[in-house]
Amino acid sequence: MSSHYLKNIDFEAPLALKELVSCQPGQVVSRTLAQNKAVSITLFAFDKGEEISSHRSEGDAMVVLFDGNAEITIGDNTFTVGEGQTIVMPAGIPHALKAVTPFKMLLTVVFKTE
C-alpha cells in the first residue's frame, strides 16, 4: 500500500501544474490529484464554450485559473474570472462554470469532516 495521499502527479520534481492537463476540442478534461472525505483536488482544462452546469457541493470549492477566462455563477451572481485569479464557491450554494476562452484551473474542495 502506498504511503502517498496524492496521485497522478510526480513527486520530488518541479512541475508546471497547468501543463498536466490540456485543452481538447469540445471537451472538459480533468485529472484528479486527491480525493477523500476531507478534500478533493482536481486539475481541469475547458475548451471554449464548454461548461459544468449548476450544481451544489457539500464542501467549499476554491478555483484558481492558470490561464484563459471563465464565467462562474455562484447563486444569483456571475463573475468573469481570469488568469491568476481565484474565487471561492461556498458549500451548499448552486454554482456553474463556463469557458469564455479555453482555460485551465485547479479546483480544491474542502469538506467538513466532523
DOZA-9887 format. One line per field, with one value per residue: x, y, z of N, C-alpha, C in turn; residue number from 1. Coordinates in Angstrom, 2 decimals. Each point is the difference from the previous one (the first is absolute). Example, Ala and Ser with C-alpha at 12.3 -4.5 7.8 and 13.67 -1.06 7.14 Angstrom:
<semis>
n.xx: (13.19 | -0.35) .
n.yy: (-5.69 | 1.05) .
n.zz: (7.80 | -0.72) .
ca.xx: (-0.89 | 0.82) .
ca.yy: (1.19 | 1.19) .
ca.zz: (0.00 | 0.06) .
c.xx: (0.90 | -0.77) .
c.yy: (1.20 | 1.09) .
c.zz: (0.00 | 0.73) .
pos: (1 | 2) .
</semis>
This chain:
<semis>
n.xx: (0.85 | -0.33 | 1.03 | -0.20 | -0.35 | 0.98 | -0.68 | 0.40 | 1.05 | 1.05 | 0.74 | 0.40 | -0.85 | 0.69 | -1.22 | -0.44 | -0.79 | 0.02 | 1.20 | -0.60 | -0.69 | -0.70 | -0.25 | -1.15 | -0.09 | -0.91 | 1.03 | -0.35 | 1.28 | 0.07 | 0.71 | -0.48 | 0.34 | -1.19 | -0.49 | -0.52 | -0.34 | 1.27 | 0.55 | -0.24 | 1.02 | -0.44 | 0.77 | -0.37 | -0.39 | -0.49 | -0.64 | 0.17 | -0.90 | 0.98 | -0.80 | -0.10 | -1.14 | -0.99 | 0.71 | -0.18 | 0.85 | 0.36 | 0.97 | 0.86 | -0.29 | 1.32 | -0.20 | 1.11 | -0.15 | 0.53 | -1.02 | -0.24 | -1.28 | -0.62 | -1.24 | 0.01 | -1.05 | -0.23 | -0.98 | -0.34 | 1.26 | 0.36 | 1.14 | 0.80 | 0.59 | 1.17 | 0.99 | 0.40 | -1.28 | -0.57 | -0.92 | -0.73 | -0.43 | -0.79 | 0.19 | -0.75 | 0.81 | -1.06 | 0.81 | 0.51 | 0.65 | 0.43 | 0.60 | 0.41 | 1.19 | 0.83 | -0.15 | 0.96 | -0.37 | 0.24 | -0.71 | -0.15 | -0.51 | -0.38 | -0.09 | -1.17 | 0.89 | -0.53) .
n.yy: (-1.19 | 0.94 | 0.71 | 0.13 | 1.25 | 0.50 | 0.16 | -0.71 | 0.02 | 0.54 | -0.76 | 0.92 | 0.74 | 1.05 | 0.51 | 0.12 | 0.23 | 1.19 | -0.56 | -0.33 | 1.02 | -0.43 | 1.16 | -0.64 | 0.01 | 0.88 | 0.13 | -0.61 | 0.27 | -1.11 | 0.33 | -1.03 | 0.89 | 0.24 | -1.06 | 0.65 | -0.43 | 0.41 | -0.50 | 0.83 | -0.46 | 0.83 | -0.37 | 1.12 | -0.39 | 1.20 | -0.54 | 0.99 | 0.55 | -0.78 | -0.80 | 0.32 | -0.66 | 0.77 | 0.01 | -0.79 | 0.50 | -1.10 | 0.44 | 0.81 | 0.58 | -0.13 | 0.94 | -0.47 | 1.09 | -0.94 | -0.07 | 0.85 | -0.09 | 0.07 | -0.36 | 0.48 | -0.80 | 0.84 | -0.86 | 1.26 | -0.17 | 0.73 | -0.68 | 0.90 | -1.18 | 0.61 | -0.08 | -0.91 | -0.01 | 0.24 | -0.97 | 0.27 | -1.24 | 0.67 | -0.86 | -0.85 | 0.88 | 0.04 | -0.70 | 0.76 | -0.67 | 1.04 | -0.62 | 1.23 | -0.43 | -0.72 | -0.81 | 0.17 | -0.93 | 0.39 | -1.09 | 0.70 | -1.13 | 0.76 | -1.21 | 0.16 | -0.29 | 0.94) .
n.zz: (0.00 | -0.85 | 0.39 | -1.31 | 0.23 | -0.74 | -1.16 | -1.04 | 0.82 | -0.59 | 0.79 | 0.86 | -0.72 | -0.44 | 0.15 | -1.22 | 1.05 | -0.59 | 0.02 | 1.14 | -0.50 | -1.04 | -0.59 | -0.09 | -1.33 | 0.43 | 0.85 | 1.11 | 0.23 | 0.75 | 1.08 | 0.66 | 0.93 | 0.57 | 0.67 | 1.04 | 1.22 | 0.03 | -1.13 | -1.01 | -0.73 | -0.94 | -1.02 | -0.61 | -1.21 | -0.30 | -1.02 | -0.86 | 0.82 | 0.48 | 0.68 | 1.27 | -0.18 | 0.37 | 1.11 | 1.04 | 0.85 | 0.62 | -0.82 | 0.63 | -1.16 | -0.15 | -0.93 | -0.60 | -0.77 | -0.79 | -0.85 | -1.00 | -0.36 | 1.17 | -0.31 | 1.23 | 0.11 | 1.01 | 0.23 | 0.28 | 0.37 | -1.06 | -0.04 | -0.57 | -0.03 | 0.19 | -0.86 | 0.89 | -0.33 | 1.18 | 0.10 | 1.08 | -0.19 | 0.85 | 0.98 | -0.69 | -0.60 | -0.81 | -0.81 | -0.99 | -0.97 | -0.73 | -1.02 | 0.33 | 0.43 | -0.75 | 1.05 | 0.93 | 0.88 | 1.24 | 0.26 | 1.12 | 0.45 | 1.03 | 0.57 | 0.63 | 0.94 | 0.71) .
ca.xx: (-0.85 | 0.78 | -0.13 | -0.30 | -1.40 | -0.23 | 0.16 | 0.05 | 0.94 | 1.36 | 0.49 | 1.37 | 0.39 | -0.70 | -1.04 | -0.91 | -1.30 | -0.86 | 0.43 | -0.43 | -1.26 | 0.01 | -1.30 | -0.35 | -1.18 | -1.33 | 0.05 | 0.52 | 0.97 | 0.33 | 1.03 | -0.16 | 1.26 | -0.34 | -1.44 | -0.33 | -1.14 | 0.35 | 0.42 | 0.08 | 0.86 | -0.11 | 0.37 | -0.95 | 0.23 | -1.27 | 0.02 | -0.92 | -1.41 | -0.32 | -0.48 | -0.54 | -1.28 | -0.23 | -0.06 | 0.42 | 1.05 | -0.06 | 1.19 | 0.40 | 0.80 | 0.85 | 0.52 | 1.13 | 0.20 | 1.38 | -0.03 | -1.33 | -1.07 | -1.19 | -1.16 | -0.37 | -1.23 | -0.16 | -1.32 | -0.54 | 1.07 | 0.90 | 1.31 | 0.98 | 1.24 | 1.07 | 1.30 | 0.59 | -1.02 | -0.61 | -1.32 | -0.49 | -1.43 | -0.32 | -0.76 | -1.45 | -0.50 | 0.13 | 1.01 | 0.22 | 1.17 | -0.03 | 1.23 | -0.09 | 1.10 | 0.57 | 0.68 | 0.41 | -0.18 | 0.16 | -1.17 | 0.19 | -1.24 | 0.26 | -1.25 | -0.09 | 0.25 | -0.39) .
ca.yy: (1.19 | 1.23 | 0.96 | 1.31 | 0.41 | 0.57 | -0.96 | 0.57 | 1.11 | -0.40 | 0.48 | 0.48 | 0.56 | 1.25 | -0.23 | 1.06 | -0.66 | 0.23 | -0.85 | -1.38 | -0.19 | 0.78 | 0.28 | -0.85 | 0.55 | -0.44 | -0.83 | 0.38 | -1.03 | 0.12 | -0.88 | 0.02 | -0.11 | -0.54 | -0.14 | -0.72 | 0.62 | 1.35 | 0.92 | -0.44 | 0.90 | -0.42 | 0.91 | -0.01 | 0.79 | 0.19 | 0.64 | 1.13 | -0.34 | -1.16 | 0.43 | -0.89 | 0.62 | 0.37 | -1.08 | 0.35 | -0.83 | -0.09 | 0.65 | 1.28 | -0.26 | 1.12 | -0.13 | 0.85 | -0.07 | 0.10 | 0.80 | 0.13 | 0.71 | -0.79 | 0.64 | -0.83 | 0.44 | -0.47 | 0.48 | 0.91 | 0.89 | -0.53 | 0.64 | -0.39 | -0.28 | -0.13 | -0.57 | 0.39 | 0.36 | -1.05 | 0.29 | -1.06 | -0.32 | -0.56 | -1.24 | 0.10 | 1.02 | -0.48 | 0.70 | -0.53 | 0.56 | -0.05 | 0.51 | 1.13 | -0.40 | -1.20 | 0.32 | -1.07 | 0.40 | -0.94 | 0.03 | -0.62 | -0.02 | -0.40 | -0.50 | -0.11 | -1.39 | -0.22) .
ca.zz: (0.00 | -0.11 | 1.10 | -0.60 | 0.00 | -1.32 | -1.09 | -1.36 | -0.01 | 0.38 | 1.28 | 0.09 | -1.30 | -0.32 | -1.01 | -0.41 | 0.11 | -1.16 | -1.11 | 0.26 | -0.74 | -1.23 | -0.59 | -1.13 | -0.68 | 0.43 | 1.21 | 1.31 | 0.38 | 1.42 | 0.55 | 1.45 | 0.75 | 1.32 | 0.21 | 1.22 | 0.68 | 0.45 | -1.07 | -1.39 | -0.77 | -1.39 | -1.08 | -1.11 | -1.22 | -0.70 | -1.30 | -0.08 | -0.07 | 0.84 | 1.31 | 1.02 | 0.33 | 1.39 | 0.97 | 1.35 | 0.59 | 1.46 | 0.54 | -0.59 | -1.21 | -0.41 | -1.36 | -0.37 | -1.45 | -0.47 | -1.23 | -0.59 | 0.71 | 0.30 | 0.60 | 1.14 | 0.64 | 1.38 | 0.37 | -1.02 | -0.45 | -1.02 | 0.02 | -0.99 | 0.72 | -0.98 | 0.33 | 1.28 | 1.00 | 0.82 | 0.54 | 0.87 | -0.13 | 1.32 | 0.10 | 0.01 | -0.91 | -1.38 | -0.79 | -1.34 | -0.68 | -1.47 | -0.59 | -0.93 | -0.88 | 0.60 | 1.25 | 0.89 | 1.40 | 1.11 | 0.88 | 1.32 | 0.78 | 1.38 | 0.57 | 1.45 | 0.38 | 1.41) .
c.xx: (0.89 | -0.23 | -0.31 | -1.50 | -0.39 | 0.21 | 0.07 | 0.92 | 1.37 | 0.37 | 1.45 | 0.54 | -0.76 | -0.98 | -0.72 | -1.39 | -0.85 | 0.40 | -0.44 | -1.37 | 0.08 | -1.42 | -0.18 | -1.28 | -1.30 | -0.04 | 0.36 | 0.88 | 0.33 | 1.06 | -0.06 | 1.34 | -0.22 | -1.51 | -0.21 | -1.11 | 0.28 | 0.25 | -0.07 | 0.84 | 0.02 | 0.46 | -1.03 | 0.53 | -1.32 | 0.25 | -1.03 | -1.43 | -0.41 | -0.39 | -0.31 | -1.26 | -0.16 | -0.17 | 0.43 | 1.09 | -0.19 | 1.21 | 0.20 | 0.95 | 0.76 | 0.60 | 1.15 | 0.19 | 1.46 | 0.10 | -1.43 | -0.97 | -1.21 | -1.09 | -0.47 | -1.20 | -0.08 | -1.32 | -0.55 | 1.06 | 0.91 | 1.27 | 0.81 | 1.33 | 1.08 | 1.28 | 0.53 | -1.00 | -0.58 | -1.39 | -0.44 | -1.51 | -0.40 | -0.82 | -1.50 | -0.61 | 0.15 | 1.05 | 0.19 | 1.22 | -0.18 | 1.26 | -0.30 | 1.06 | 0.46 | 0.72 | 0.36 | -0.11 | 0.34 | -1.22 | 0.35 | -1.32 | 0.34 | -1.34 | 0.08 | 0.17 | -0.40 | -1.38) .
c.yy: (1.25 | 0.90 | 1.39 | 0.27 | 0.67 | -1.09 | 0.75 | 1.22 | -0.52 | 0.63 | 0.45 | 0.47 | 1.30 | -0.25 | 1.30 | -0.64 | 0.16 | -0.85 | -1.45 | -0.32 | 0.84 | 0.17 | -0.87 | 0.55 | -0.63 | -0.81 | 0.77 | -1.16 | 0.19 | -1.01 | 0.13 | -0.23 | -0.55 | -0.04 | -0.83 | 0.75 | 1.44 | 0.99 | -0.68 | 1.04 | -0.52 | 1.11 | -0.14 | 0.82 | 0.02 | 0.59 | 1.14 | -0.50 | -1.20 | 0.48 | -1.15 | 0.69 | 0.19 | -1.25 | 0.53 | -0.95 | -0.01 | 0.66 | 1.37 | -0.30 | 1.25 | -0.31 | 0.98 | -0.17 | 0.19 | 0.87 | 0.06 | 0.75 | -0.91 | 0.90 | -0.95 | 0.62 | -0.65 | 0.58 | 0.85 | 0.93 | -0.69 | 0.84 | -0.46 | -0.10 | -0.27 | -0.58 | 0.55 | 0.35 | -1.24 | 0.44 | -1.20 | -0.13 | -0.71 | -1.28 | 0.30 | 1.02 | -0.53 | 0.82 | -0.73 | 0.69 | -0.13 | 0.66 | 1.12 | -0.18 | -1.36 | 0.40 | -1.26 | 0.50 | -1.14 | 0.18 | -0.74 | 0.11 | -0.55 | -0.32 | 0.02 | -1.47 | -0.32 | -0.59) .
c.zz: (0.00 | 1.20 | -0.52 | 0.00 | -1.30 | -1.04 | -1.32 | -0.12 | 0.44 | 1.34 | -0.14 | -1.35 | -0.21 | -1.15 | -0.33 | -0.03 | -1.25 | -1.21 | 0.18 | -0.60 | -1.26 | -0.52 | -1.24 | -0.63 | 0.52 | 1.27 | 1.26 | 0.42 | 1.48 | 0.39 | 1.52 | 0.67 | 1.40 | 0.13 | 1.26 | 0.73 | 0.44 | -1.14 | -1.36 | -0.74 | -1.43 | -0.93 | -1.11 | -1.16 | -0.76 | -1.37 | 0.03 | -0.16 | 0.83 | 1.40 | 0.92 | 0.49 | 1.50 | 0.88 | 1.36 | 0.46 | 1.51 | 0.66 | -0.64 | -1.16 | -0.39 | -1.37 | -0.16 | -1.50 | -0.34 | -1.24 | -0.51 | 0.88 | 0.15 | 0.53 | 1.09 | 0.69 | 1.38 | 0.49 | -1.14 | -0.59 | -1.01 | -0.03 | -1.20 | 0.74 | -1.03 | 0.57 | 1.31 | 1.06 | 0.66 | 0.40 | 0.83 | -0.17 | 1.30 | -0.09 | -0.01 | -0.94 | -1.44 | -0.75 | -1.33 | -0.59 | -1.50 | -0.53 | -0.98 | -1.09 | 0.52 | 1.29 | 0.76 | 1.44 | 0.94 | 0.89 | 1.28 | 0.75 | 1.38 | 0.65 | 1.53 | 0.36 | 1.42 | 0.08) .
pos: (1 | 2 | 3 | 4 | 5 | 6 | 7 | 8 | 9 | 10 | 11 | 12 | 13 | 14 | 15 | 16 | 17 | 18 | 19 | 20 | 21 | 22 | 23 | 24 | 25 | 26 | 27 | 28 | 29 | 30 | 31 | 32 | 33 | 34 | 35 | 36 | 37 | 38 | 39 | 40 | 41 | 42 | 43 | 44 | 45 | 46 | 47 | 48 | 49 | 50 | 51 | 52 | 53 | 54 | 55 | 56 | 57 | 58 | 59 | 60 | 61 | 62 | 63 | 64 | 65 | 66 | 67 | 68 | 69 | 70 | 71 | 72 | 73 | 74 | 75 | 76 | 77 | 78 | 79 | 80 | 81 | 82 | 83 | 84 | 85 | 86 | 87 | 88 | 89 | 90 | 91 | 92 | 93 | 94 | 95 | 96 | 97 | 98 | 99 | 100 | 101 | 102 | 103 | 104 | 105 | 106 | 107 | 108 | 109 | 110 | 111 | 112 | 113 | 114) .
</semis>
